[in-house]
Amino acid sequence: ELSRICQWVKKQCASFPERIVGISCASSQNQVEKIVPRFPFGVCAHWSSLLLRSRMSFMARTVARSLVQASCRGIHSTGAVQTPPPPAAAVKDSSKEGRITCTMIPGDGVGPELMYAVQEVFKAADVPVDFETFFLSEVNPVLSSPLEDVVRSINKNKVCLKGILATPDYSHTGELATMNMKLRNELDLYANVVHVVSLDGVNTRHKGIDTVVVREQTEGEFSALEHEAIPGVIECLKVITAQKSARIAKFAFDYATKHNRKKVTCVHKANIMKLGDGLFMRECERISKLYPRIEFEKMIVDNTTMQLVSHPHQFDVMVAPNLYGNIIDNIASGLVGGAGVVAGSSYSAEHAVFEPGARHTFAEGVGKNIANPCAILLCSSKMLRHVNLLHYSQMIFQAVQDVLKAGKVRTKDLGGQSTTNEFTAAVIHNLR
């Protein structure tokens, strides 16, 4: 059985022949576990997910777990996988060397492959960042790290680079709160910010778009408060509070002030949901009076979506409840090139989590080397700016911009035929 698994692994990737030979010669699972940590994280996670989806035996699943656990066992630096020293020593040494430790969550779908691209770029740019990596997944719970461990890491590091977590349409456990909801609530990541901006070299209908969507993401329709009142009748509770509405409104106006923005648009449906959305709208209006230099307007959500696709330049900063913000994020992302080119971030009072702005796992692209790493690279640039590594942030941002503007290397979503690896190599070539 182990031999059959090894033959399967050999077919998946020919890029690491000496290590493949080592696996082929392995006579026990322990020997396999000693070999797999030397593979890059993206390869380990991809193989493990394929093994779990296959109909192989218990040993195959055990080897799959070994792959991902070995790849996530400790801190990934910008180079190879390292076995970490005790946590206290790691923090102390990192401080002495001026290095920063960030939590990394590769995510589902093509997430591990894209994170590998980030690590390659960081290594080439010699970025002084170490990654503490945790595989978190709701669709692959066997491989997933405990949520408490991930939260503990982010609480310690204060900053995280995160891929997209897939959310199944049906909960087999009956639990309604998704992994994303739990993570946001545990860390109180109340503000999601997506900067939707046109990029040179990306062909779109509208040019010169520069809009920021601020979304409240700890309440609203995403409260996971649903129940079946009687058979065939489901009640879903939408929770809106004055405190959280005022908090997100203040965040939006503070963001506008800090980034020299001129206008904030409150998106609502208060004409129908007079109490819930009415409260959100009134709190935004109340907070707006504290910022007299910033223009404030209110717009019904259905009109907002129409205006966004027809006249997007009228919007500057938009603030919205959870569901509306989620929809607007994705519509706006489509206007500038799609999920592959838009970066996002989520904030609490103490933490910052950077992830793609349009949340799609692109599961159909797993292992095909066709995913666009632009969005996650832009996220990594924003993360570096957040931790005051401004030189490295600008270096990576400019390299991505140069590759897109040149137009010679394009992934399929941008109308080209280039692979993930080719785009990553082009970014590395343009680092300066």
BAPA-486864 format. One record per residue (C-alpha): residue in three letters; x, y, z; residue number from 1. Coordinates in nm, 2 decimals. Each point is the difference from the previous one (the first is absolute). Example, Ala and Ser with C-alpha at 12.3 -4.5 7.8 and 13.67 -1.06 7.14 Angstrom:
2
{site ala; {1.23; -0.45; 0.78}; 1}
{site ser; {0.14; 0.34; -0.07}; 2}
% end
This chain:
432
{site glu; {0.00; 0.00; 0.00}; 1}
{site leu; {0.28; 0.24; 0.08}; 2}
{site ser; {0.17; -0.08; -0.33}; 3}
{site arg; {-0.33; 0.08; -0.18}; 4}
{site ile; {-0.02; 0.34; 0.18}; 5}
{site cys; {0.36; 0.08; -0.09}; 6}
{site gln; {-0.07; -0.08; -0.36}; 7}
{site trp; {-0.30; 0.23; 0.01}; 8}
{site val; {0.22; 0.28; 0.15}; 9}
{site lys; {0.26; -0.05; -0.27}; 10}
{site lys; {-0.25; 0.08; -0.26}; 11}
{site gln; {-0.11; 0.32; 0.16}; 12}
{site cys; {0.32; 0.20; -0.03}; 13}
{site ala; {0.33; -0.06; -0.17}; 14}
{site ser; {0.17; 0.31; 0.13}; 15}
{site phe; {0.16; -0.17; 0.30}; 16}
{site pro; {0.16; -0.32; -0.14}; 17}
{site glu; {0.24; -0.07; 0.28}; 18}
{site arg; {-0.27; 0.03; 0.26}; 19}
{site ile; {-0.24; -0.20; -0.20}; 20}
{site val; {0.26; -0.28; -0.01}; 21}
{site gly; {0.03; 0.03; 0.37}; 22}
{site ile; {-0.37; -0.06; 0.04}; 23}
{site ser; {0.00; -0.28; -0.24}; 24}
{site cys; {0.27; -0.18; 0.20}; 25}
{site ala; {-0.18; 0.06; 0.33}; 26}
{site ser; {-0.10; -0.32; 0.17}; 27}
{site ser; {-0.21; 0.15; 0.28}; 28}
{site gln; {-0.22; 0.30; 0.08}; 29}
{site asn; {0.27; 0.13; 0.24}; 30}
{site gln; {0.25; 0.03; -0.29}; 31}
{site val; {-0.27; 0.18; -0.21}; 32}
{site glu; {-0.05; 0.25; 0.28}; 33}
{site lys; {0.38; 0.07; 0.01}; 34}
{site ile; {0.00; 0.08; -0.38}; 35}
{site val; {-0.31; 0.21; -0.05}; 36}
{site pro; {0.10; 0.30; 0.21}; 37}
{site arg; {0.26; 0.08; -0.26}; 38}
{site phe; {-0.28; 0.07; -0.26}; 39}
{site pro; {-0.14; 0.35; -0.04}; 40}
{site phe; {-0.32; 0.07; 0.19}; 41}
{site gly; {-0.21; 0.04; -0.32}; 42}
{site val; {0.10; -0.34; -0.13}; 43}
{site cys; {-0.07; -0.17; 0.34}; 44}
{site ala; {-0.34; 0.16; 0.04}; 45}
{site his; {-0.10; -0.08; -0.36}; 46}
{site trp; {0.10; -0.36; 0.02}; 47}
{site ser; {-0.17; -0.05; 0.33}; 48}
{site ser; {-0.33; 0.15; -0.12}; 49}
{site leu; {0.01; -0.23; -0.31}; 50}
{site leu; {0.07; -0.30; 0.22}; 51}
{site leu; {-0.29; 0.08; 0.23}; 52}
{site arg; {-0.24; 0.03; -0.30}; 53}
{site ser; {0.12; -0.33; -0.14}; 54}
{site arg; {-0.15; -0.33; 0.10}; 55}
{site met; {0.32; -0.14; 0.14}; 56}
{site ser; {0.04; -0.18; 0.33}; 57}
{site phe; {0.05; 0.11; 0.35}; 58}
{site met; {0.38; 0.01; -0.06}; 59}
{site ala; {-0.05; 0.24; -0.29}; 60}
{site arg; {-0.19; 0.23; 0.23}; 61}
{site thr; {0.27; -0.03; 0.27}; 62}
{site val; {0.27; 0.09; -0.25}; 63}
{site ala; {-0.21; 0.29; -0.11}; 64}
{site arg; {-0.01; 0.13; 0.36}; 65}
{site ser; {0.37; -0.05; 0.02}; 66}
{site leu; {0.05; 0.21; -0.30}; 67}
{site val; {-0.19; 0.30; 0.12}; 68}
{site gln; {0.11; -0.03; 0.36}; 69}
{site ala; {0.36; -0.02; -0.11}; 70}
{site ser; {-0.04; 0.31; -0.22}; 71}
{site cys; {-0.18; 0.19; 0.28}; 72}
{site arg; {0.20; -0.12; 0.29}; 73}
{site gly; {0.18; 0.32; 0.08}; 74}
{site ile; {0.11; 0.34; -0.12}; 75}
{site his; {0.06; 0.05; -0.37}; 76}
{site ser; {0.26; 0.26; -0.06}; 77}
{site thr; {0.04; 0.16; -0.34}; 78}
{site gly; {0.22; -0.30; -0.09}; 79}
{site ala; {-0.05; -0.36; 0.08}; 80}
{site val; {-0.21; -0.16; 0.27}; 81}
{site gln; {0.16; 0.02; 0.34}; 82}
{site thr; {-0.05; -0.18; 0.32}; 83}
{site pro; {-0.08; 0.28; 0.25}; 84}
{site pro; {0.17; 0.05; 0.34}; 85}
{site pro; {-0.21; 0.05; 0.31}; 86}
{site pro; {-0.25; 0.29; -0.05}; 87}
{site ala; {0.17; 0.24; 0.25}; 88}
{site ala; {0.34; -0.05; -0.17}; 89}
{site ala; {-0.15; 0.05; -0.34}; 90}
{site val; {-0.15; 0.33; 0.09}; 91}
{site lys; {0.32; 0.12; 0.17}; 92}
{site asp; {0.22; -0.09; -0.29}; 93}
{site ser; {-0.24; 0.15; -0.25}; 94}
{site ser; {0.01; 0.33; 0.19}; 95}
{site lys; {0.38; 0.01; 0.01}; 96}
{site glu; {0.03; -0.06; -0.38}; 97}
{site gly; {-0.28; 0.25; -0.08}; 98}
{site arg; {-0.21; -0.27; -0.15}; 99}
{site ile; {-0.38; -0.02; 0.03}; 100}
{site thr; {-0.21; -0.31; 0.05}; 101}
{site cys; {-0.34; -0.02; -0.18}; 102}
{site thr; {-0.26; -0.27; 0.01}; 103}
{site met; {-0.08; -0.16; -0.33}; 104}
{site ile; {-0.32; -0.19; -0.09}; 105}
{site pro; {0.03; -0.14; -0.35}; 106}
{site gly; {-0.37; -0.06; -0.04}; 107}
{site asp; {-0.18; -0.24; -0.23}; 108}
{site gly; {0.00; -0.05; -0.38}; 109}
{site val; {0.30; 0.16; -0.16}; 110}
{site gly; {0.09; 0.18; 0.33}; 111}
{site pro; {0.31; -0.22; 0.08}; 112}
{site glu; {0.14; 0.05; -0.35}; 113}
{site leu; {-0.05; 0.38; 0.02}; 114}
{site met; {0.17; 0.01; 0.34}; 115}
{site tyr; {0.29; -0.19; -0.14}; 116}
{site ala; {0.03; 0.29; -0.26}; 117}
{site val; {0.01; 0.25; 0.29}; 118}
{site gln; {0.27; -0.19; 0.17}; 119}
{site glu; {0.21; -0.02; -0.32}; 120}
{site val; {-0.03; 0.38; -0.05}; 121}
{site phe; {0.08; 0.07; 0.36}; 122}
{site lys; {0.30; -0.22; -0.02}; 123}
{site ala; {0.12; 0.17; -0.32}; 124}
{site ala; {-0.05; 0.35; 0.16}; 125}
{site asp; {0.16; -0.11; 0.32}; 126}
{site val; {-0.30; 0.12; 0.20}; 127}
{site pro; {0.07; -0.02; 0.38}; 128}
{site val; {-0.32; -0.19; 0.07}; 129}
{site asp; {-0.06; -0.35; 0.14}; 130}
{site phe; {-0.33; -0.18; -0.04}; 131}
{site glu; {-0.16; -0.21; 0.27}; 132}
{site thr; {-0.22; -0.22; -0.22}; 133}
{site phe; {-0.33; -0.17; 0.09}; 134}
{site phe; {-0.22; -0.19; -0.25}; 135}
{site leu; {-0.36; 0.09; 0.09}; 136}
{site ser; {-0.28; -0.15; -0.19}; 137}
{site glu; {-0.37; -0.07; 0.04}; 138}
{site val; {-0.02; -0.23; -0.30}; 139}
{site asn; {0.30; -0.20; 0.10}; 140}
{site pro; {-0.04; -0.03; 0.38}; 141}
{site val; {0.23; -0.30; 0.03}; 142}
{site leu; {0.29; 0.22; -0.11}; 143}
{site ser; {-0.11; 0.32; 0.18}; 144}
{site ser; {0.19; 0.15; 0.30}; 145}
{site pro; {-0.22; 0.07; 0.30}; 146}
{site leu; {-0.15; 0.35; -0.02}; 147}
{site glu; {0.13; 0.08; 0.35}; 148}
{site asp; {0.36; -0.05; -0.12}; 149}
{site val; {-0.05; 0.24; -0.29}; 150}
{site val; {-0.17; 0.26; 0.21}; 151}
{site arg; {0.28; -0.03; 0.26}; 152}
{site ser; {0.26; 0.06; -0.28}; 153}
{site ile; {-0.17; 0.30; -0.14}; 154}
{site asn; {-0.05; 0.14; 0.35}; 155}
{site lys; {0.38; -0.03; 0.05}; 156}
{site asn; {0.11; 0.12; -0.34}; 157}
{site lys; {-0.28; 0.27; -0.05}; 158}
{site val; {0.02; -0.05; -0.38}; 159}
{site cys; {-0.10; -0.28; -0.24}; 160}
{site leu; {0.01; -0.08; -0.37}; 161}
{site lys; {-0.30; -0.21; -0.08}; 162}
{site gly; {-0.12; -0.19; -0.31}; 163}
{site ile; {-0.37; -0.06; -0.06}; 164}
{site leu; {-0.18; -0.26; 0.21}; 165}
{site ala; {-0.27; -0.20; -0.19}; 166}
{site thr; {-0.34; -0.01; 0.17}; 167}
{site pro; {-0.21; -0.31; -0.08}; 168}
{site asp; {-0.37; 0.06; -0.09}; 169}
{site tyr; {-0.11; -0.26; 0.25}; 170}
{site ser; {0.13; -0.06; 0.36}; 171}
{site his; {0.04; -0.37; 0.08}; 172}
{site thr; {0.03; 0.08; 0.37}; 173}
{site gly; {-0.30; 0.22; 0.01}; 174}
{site glu; {0.21; 0.30; 0.11}; 175}
{site leu; {-0.10; 0.32; -0.17}; 176}
{site ala; {0.30; 0.22; 0.07}; 177}
{site thr; {0.27; -0.04; -0.27}; 178}
{site met; {0.37; -0.01; 0.07}; 179}
{site asn; {0.03; 0.35; -0.14}; 180}
{site met; {-0.27; 0.13; 0.24}; 181}
{site lys; {0.17; -0.17; 0.29}; 182}
{site leu; {0.33; 0.15; -0.08}; 183}
{site arg; {-0.14; 0.35; -0.05}; 184}
{site asn; {-0.20; -0.02; 0.32}; 185}
{site glu; {0.29; -0.14; 0.21}; 186}
{site leu; {0.23; 0.29; -0.12}; 187}
{site asp; {-0.28; 0.26; -0.03}; 188}
{site leu; {0.10; 0.07; -0.36}; 189}
{site tyr; {-0.28; 0.24; -0.05}; 190}
{site ala; {0.12; 0.21; -0.29}; 191}
{site asn; {0.07; -0.15; -0.35}; 192}
{site val; {0.16; 0.24; -0.24}; 193}
{site val; {0.03; -0.07; -0.37}; 194}
{site his; {0.18; 0.27; -0.21}; 195}
{site val; {-0.14; -0.05; -0.36}; 196}
{site val; {0.24; 0.18; -0.24}; 197}
{site ser; {0.07; -0.03; -0.37}; 198}
{site leu; {0.34; -0.14; -0.08}; 199}
{site asp; {0.21; 0.10; -0.30}; 200}
{site gly; {0.00; -0.28; -0.26}; 201}
{site val; {-0.32; -0.16; 0.11}; 202}
{site asn; {-0.27; 0.05; -0.27}; 203}
{site thr; {-0.34; 0.09; 0.15}; 204}
{site arg; {-0.31; 0.20; -0.12}; 205}
{site his; {0.05; 0.28; 0.26}; 206}
{site lys; {0.34; 0.16; 0.04}; 207}
{site gly; {0.13; 0.20; 0.30}; 208}
{site ile; {-0.22; -0.16; 0.27}; 209}
{site asp; {0.12; 0.07; 0.35}; 210}
{site thr; {-0.26; -0.10; 0.27}; 211}
{site val; {0.03; -0.13; 0.35}; 212}
{site val; {-0.27; -0.24; 0.14}; 213}
{site val; {-0.02; -0.01; 0.38}; 214}
{site arg; {-0.21; -0.29; 0.12}; 215}
{site glu; {-0.12; -0.08; 0.36}; 216}
{site gln; {0.06; -0.38; 0.03}; 217}
{site thr; {-0.09; -0.11; 0.35}; 218}
{site glu; {-0.39; 0.03; -0.01}; 219}
{site gly; {-0.28; 0.05; -0.24}; 220}
{site glu; {-0.12; -0.29; -0.20}; 221}
{site phe; {0.32; -0.19; 0.07}; 222}
{site ser; {-0.09; -0.06; 0.37}; 223}
{site ala; {-0.07; -0.38; -0.05}; 224}
{site leu; {-0.33; 0.04; 0.18}; 225}
{site glu; {-0.24; -0.22; -0.19}; 226}
{site his; {-0.25; -0.26; 0.10}; 227}
{site glu; {-0.29; -0.20; -0.14}; 228}
{site ala; {-0.31; 0.14; 0.17}; 229}
{site ile; {-0.22; -0.28; -0.14}; 230}
{site pro; {0.08; -0.25; -0.28}; 231}
{site gly; {0.05; 0.19; -0.32}; 232}
{site val; {0.03; 0.35; 0.16}; 233}
{site ile; {0.34; 0.14; 0.08}; 234}
{site glu; {0.06; 0.32; 0.20}; 235}
{site cys; {0.32; 0.19; -0.04}; 236}
{site leu; {0.09; 0.27; 0.24}; 237}
{site lys; {0.18; 0.32; -0.12}; 238}
{site val; {0.17; 0.17; 0.30}; 239}
{site ile; {0.09; 0.37; -0.03}; 240}
{site thr; {0.12; 0.19; 0.31}; 241}
{site ala; {0.06; 0.37; 0.04}; 242}
{site gln; {0.34; -0.05; 0.16}; 243}
{site lys; {0.14; -0.21; -0.29}; 244}
{site ser; {-0.17; 0.22; -0.26}; 245}
{site ala; {0.16; 0.31; 0.15}; 246}
{site arg; {0.34; -0.18; 0.03}; 247}
{site ile; {0.01; -0.09; -0.37}; 248}
{site ala; {-0.12; 0.35; -0.10}; 249}
{site lys; {0.28; 0.16; 0.20}; 250}
{site phe; {0.25; -0.24; -0.16}; 251}
{site ala; {-0.12; 0.11; -0.34}; 252}
{site phe; {0.03; 0.37; 0.07}; 253}
{site asp; {0.34; -0.04; 0.17}; 254}
{site tyr; {0.12; -0.19; -0.30}; 255}
{site ala; {-0.13; 0.27; -0.23}; 256}
{site thr; {0.17; 0.27; 0.21}; 257}
{site lys; {0.33; -0.19; 0.01}; 258}
{site his; {0.01; -0.07; -0.37}; 259}
{site asn; {-0.12; 0.34; -0.12}; 260}
{site arg; {-0.34; -0.13; -0.13}; 261}
{site lys; {-0.28; 0.24; -0.06}; 262}
{site lys; {-0.32; -0.19; 0.03}; 263}
{site val; {-0.16; -0.29; 0.20}; 264}
{site thr; {-0.31; -0.18; -0.13}; 265}
{site cys; {-0.22; -0.19; 0.24}; 266}
{site val; {-0.15; -0.31; -0.18}; 267}
{site his; {-0.33; -0.12; 0.16}; 268}
{site lys; {-0.35; -0.13; -0.07}; 269}
{site ala; {-0.18; 0.21; 0.27}; 270}
{site asn; {-0.30; 0.06; -0.23}; 271}
{site ile; {-0.10; -0.37; 0.06}; 272}
{site met; {0.19; -0.10; 0.32}; 273}
{site lys; {-0.09; 0.31; 0.19}; 274}
{site leu; {0.12; -0.11; 0.34}; 275}
{site gly; {0.32; -0.20; -0.08}; 276}
{site asp; {0.14; 0.19; -0.30}; 277}
{site gly; {-0.16; 0.32; 0.14}; 278}
{site leu; {0.21; -0.03; 0.31}; 279}
{site phe; {0.32; -0.05; -0.21}; 280}
{site met; {-0.08; 0.30; -0.22}; 281}
{site arg; {-0.08; 0.23; 0.29}; 282}
{site glu; {0.32; -0.09; 0.18}; 283}
{site cys; {0.20; 0.07; -0.31}; 284}
{site glu; {-0.18; 0.33; -0.03}; 285}
{site arg; {0.07; 0.08; 0.36}; 286}
{site ile; {0.37; -0.07; -0.03}; 287}
{site ser; {0.03; 0.20; -0.33}; 288}
{site lys; {-0.08; 0.32; 0.20}; 289}
{site leu; {0.34; -0.05; 0.18}; 290}
{site tyr; {0.18; 0.03; -0.34}; 291}
{site pro; {-0.14; 0.32; -0.16}; 292}
{site arg; {0.28; 0.01; -0.26}; 293}
{site ile; {-0.10; -0.34; -0.15}; 294}
{site glu; {-0.31; -0.01; -0.22}; 295}
{site phe; {-0.26; -0.26; 0.11}; 296}
{site glu; {-0.28; -0.16; -0.21}; 297}
{site lys; {-0.24; -0.29; 0.05}; 298}
{site met; {-0.09; -0.24; -0.28}; 299}
{site ile; {-0.24; -0.30; -0.02}; 300}
{site val; {0.19; -0.32; -0.07}; 301}
{site asp; {-0.18; -0.10; -0.32}; 302}
{site asn; {0.06; 0.34; -0.15}; 303}
{site thr; {0.36; -0.02; 0.12}; 304}
{site thr; {0.07; -0.32; -0.20}; 305}
{site met; {-0.15; 0.16; -0.31}; 306}
{site gln; {0.20; 0.32; 0.04}; 307}
{site leu; {0.32; -0.20; 0.07}; 308}
{site val; {0.00; -0.18; -0.33}; 309}
{site ser; {-0.12; 0.30; -0.20}; 310}
{site his; {0.17; 0.30; 0.17}; 311}
{site pro; {0.26; -0.14; 0.24}; 312}
{site his; {0.21; 0.32; 0.02}; 313}
{site gln; {-0.26; 0.18; 0.21}; 314}
{site phe; {0.10; -0.22; 0.30}; 315}
{site asp; {0.29; 0.07; 0.23}; 316}
{site val; {-0.05; -0.18; 0.34}; 317}
{site met; {-0.30; -0.23; 0.04}; 318}
{site val; {-0.11; -0.13; 0.34}; 319}
{site ala; {-0.24; -0.29; 0.02}; 320}
{site pro; {-0.15; -0.27; 0.23}; 321}
{site asn; {0.13; -0.35; -0.04}; 322}
{site leu; {-0.20; -0.15; -0.29}; 323}
{site tyr; {-0.01; 0.31; -0.21}; 324}
{site gly; {0.37; 0.06; 0.04}; 325}
{site asn; {0.07; -0.36; -0.10}; 326}
{site ile; {-0.20; 0.04; -0.33}; 327}
{site ile; {0.15; 0.35; -0.07}; 328}
{site asp; {0.35; -0.13; 0.05}; 329}
{site asn; {-0.04; -0.26; -0.27}; 330}
{site ile; {-0.18; 0.22; -0.25}; 331}
{site ala; {0.27; 0.27; 0.04}; 332}
{site ser; {0.27; -0.26; -0.04}; 333}
{site gly; {-0.15; -0.12; -0.33}; 334}
{site leu; {0.02; 0.36; -0.13}; 335}
{site val; {0.38; 0.01; 0.04}; 336}
{site gly; {0.10; -0.35; -0.12}; 337}
{site gly; {-0.15; -0.25; 0.24}; 338}
{site ala; {0.10; -0.19; 0.31}; 339}
{site gly; {0.36; -0.05; -0.11}; 340}
{site val; {0.10; 0.37; 0.03}; 341}
{site val; {-0.18; 0.14; 0.30}; 342}
{site ala; {0.15; 0.01; 0.35}; 343}
{site gly; {-0.19; 0.03; 0.32}; 344}
{site ser; {0.06; 0.02; 0.38}; 345}
{site ser; {-0.19; -0.04; 0.32}; 346}
{site tyr; {0.06; 0.19; 0.32}; 347}
{site ser; {-0.07; -0.01; 0.37}; 348}
{site ala; {0.13; 0.23; 0.26}; 349}
{site glu; {0.32; -0.21; 0.03}; 350}
{site his; {0.02; -0.22; -0.30}; 351}
{site ala; {0.03; 0.02; -0.38}; 352}
{site val; {-0.08; -0.29; -0.24}; 353}
{site phe; {0.09; 0.04; -0.36}; 354}
{site glu; {-0.18; -0.21; -0.26}; 355}
{site pro; {-0.14; 0.03; -0.36}; 356}
{site gly; {-0.28; 0.25; -0.03}; 357}
{site ala; {-0.23; -0.23; -0.20}; 358}
{site arg; {-0.03; -0.33; 0.19}; 359}
{site his; {0.02; -0.28; -0.25}; 360}
{site thr; {0.20; -0.32; 0.05}; 361}
{site phe; {0.03; -0.09; -0.37}; 362}
{site ala; {-0.02; -0.37; 0.10}; 363}
{site glu; {-0.03; -0.10; -0.37}; 364}
{site gly; {0.35; 0.14; -0.06}; 365}
{site val; {0.18; -0.21; 0.28}; 366}
{site gly; {0.32; -0.15; -0.13}; 367}
{site lys; {-0.03; 0.14; -0.35}; 368}
{site asn; {0.25; 0.29; 0.06}; 369}
{site ile; {-0.24; 0.25; -0.15}; 370}
{site ala; {-0.11; 0.22; 0.30}; 371}
{site asn; {0.08; 0.37; 0.00}; 372}
{site pro; {0.23; 0.09; 0.29}; 373}
{site cys; {-0.04; 0.37; -0.05}; 374}
{site ala; {-0.27; 0.05; 0.28}; 375}
{site ile; {0.19; -0.19; 0.27}; 376}
{site leu; {0.33; 0.18; -0.10}; 377}
{site leu; {-0.18; 0.33; 0.03}; 378}
{site cys; {-0.13; -0.12; 0.34}; 379}
{site ser; {0.35; -0.08; 0.11}; 380}
{site ser; {0.11; 0.35; -0.11}; 381}
{site lys; {-0.28; 0.15; 0.21}; 382}
{site met; {0.11; -0.22; 0.30}; 383}
{site leu; {0.36; 0.12; -0.03}; 384}
{site arg; {-0.12; 0.36; -0.01}; 385}
{site his; {-0.21; -0.06; 0.32}; 386}
{site val; {0.31; -0.13; 0.19}; 387}
{site asn; {0.20; 0.30; -0.13}; 388}
{site leu; {0.22; -0.19; -0.24}; 389}
{site leu; {-0.07; 0.27; -0.26}; 390}
{site his; {0.30; -0.07; -0.23}; 391}
{site tyr; {-0.09; -0.37; -0.05}; 392}
{site ser; {-0.37; 0.09; -0.03}; 393}
{site gln; {0.07; 0.25; -0.28}; 394}
{site met; {0.24; -0.24; -0.17}; 395}
{site ile; {-0.25; -0.28; -0.03}; 396}
{site phe; {-0.29; 0.23; -0.09}; 397}
{site gln; {0.21; 0.17; -0.28}; 398}
{site ala; {0.12; -0.34; -0.13}; 399}
{site val; {-0.36; -0.12; -0.03}; 400}
{site gln; {-0.10; 0.33; -0.17}; 401}
{site asp; {0.29; -0.03; -0.25}; 402}
{site val; {-0.09; -0.36; -0.10}; 403}
{site leu; {-0.37; 0.10; -0.05}; 404}
{site lys; {0.09; 0.31; -0.19}; 405}
{site ala; {0.25; -0.18; -0.23}; 406}
{site gly; {-0.28; -0.24; -0.10}; 407}
{site lys; {0.24; -0.28; -0.10}; 408}
{site val; {-0.09; -0.23; 0.29}; 409}
{site arg; {-0.37; -0.05; 0.06}; 410}
{site thr; {-0.19; -0.27; 0.17}; 411}
{site lys; {-0.31; -0.15; -0.16}; 412}
{site asp; {-0.24; 0.22; 0.20}; 413}
{site leu; {0.16; 0.31; -0.16}; 414}
{site gly; {-0.01; -0.14; -0.35}; 415}
{site gly; {0.34; -0.16; -0.02}; 416}
{site gln; {0.15; -0.35; 0.02}; 417}
{site ser; {0.27; 0.05; 0.26}; 418}
{site thr; {0.02; -0.23; 0.31}; 419}
{site thr; {0.01; 0.09; 0.36}; 420}
{site asn; {0.37; -0.08; 0.01}; 421}
{site glu; {0.07; 0.21; -0.30}; 422}
{site phe; {-0.18; 0.30; 0.15}; 423}
{site thr; {0.19; -0.04; 0.32}; 424}
{site ala; {0.33; -0.03; -0.18}; 425}
{site ala; {-0.08; 0.32; -0.19}; 426}
{site val; {-0.07; 0.19; 0.32}; 427}
{site ile; {0.33; -0.13; 0.15}; 428}
{site his; {0.18; 0.12; -0.32}; 429}
{site asn; {-0.15; 0.35; 0.04}; 430}
{site leu; {0.10; 0.04; 0.37}; 431}
{site arg; {0.23; 0.29; 0.05}; 432}
% end
